[in-house]
């Protein structure tokens, strides 16, 4: 049983967080916790549960102008990786769950994802545009090893020669190198590998159920050797935690074949602010106040900033220092490298009913 103030290992969030849409709230009372301690019982069920869900559509049009994607597709909601800073935590509340431990232990599985994707791609008015797996939660999270929805989606994208991009921090993507190689041969795929730190201790605290840094860099190298364009996302940069690693991260990405790097400055929107504060006070109590103050310094004195254009990069002196380091690293380690736009032309030749001779 987790003692008061003790860091909960293997999870990012340290507690269940109430859903802001619920009328009723529940809390763990001291007498109940004392009873559990005496009986040797756990007061909360932390086992991961997979819950089938069957949406009517699967491709989402992204309206936000500063996230770098037009369409996204999420085969799973919730993410067992448990990254404490994850902006997607808030979306779990719309499904009736909490943004804390629920987000990483109650995983919604969209078993009809492939059928819905094919239905979308065969719409008469659909014009090919890159669809990103996933704009919200990681499509190669541990659930994918069991359900293989992402692999089946990639096979569907190749069937229709439709462009797709992937965002992940899991080396499980190596399982699908065969179909990824076929997509890359037609310039139909780009992979964005998230690498936030080169320190394993920090990684285990920040992202407890993700692939090791060594495996992620190995994945970047293998993808690059196959001709797959790889962008490394050094995101988010968290002042006082990984902000000193900007240049080493860019160098490591370049050394393993990445063609570009991107970044964001952490922002703790919605319930994530409370989750992050609970986490840092148990994981890094000696620097909790310093880190929180530096994050606020990047967002006009707040832990969150919702203004388009500014929210992703932050503002102020500390944010400007991070930006300068990124520019220096790109010029030093990635000069001359770039990623070409994905091929949107082949799709028309493979659309059902087409009579093209080419």
Order of alpha helices (4+ residues) and beta strands (2+ residues): alpha-beta-beta-beta-beta-alpha-beta-alpha-beta-alpha-alpha-beta-alpha-beta-alpha-alpha-beta-alpha-beta-alpha-alpha-alpha-alpha
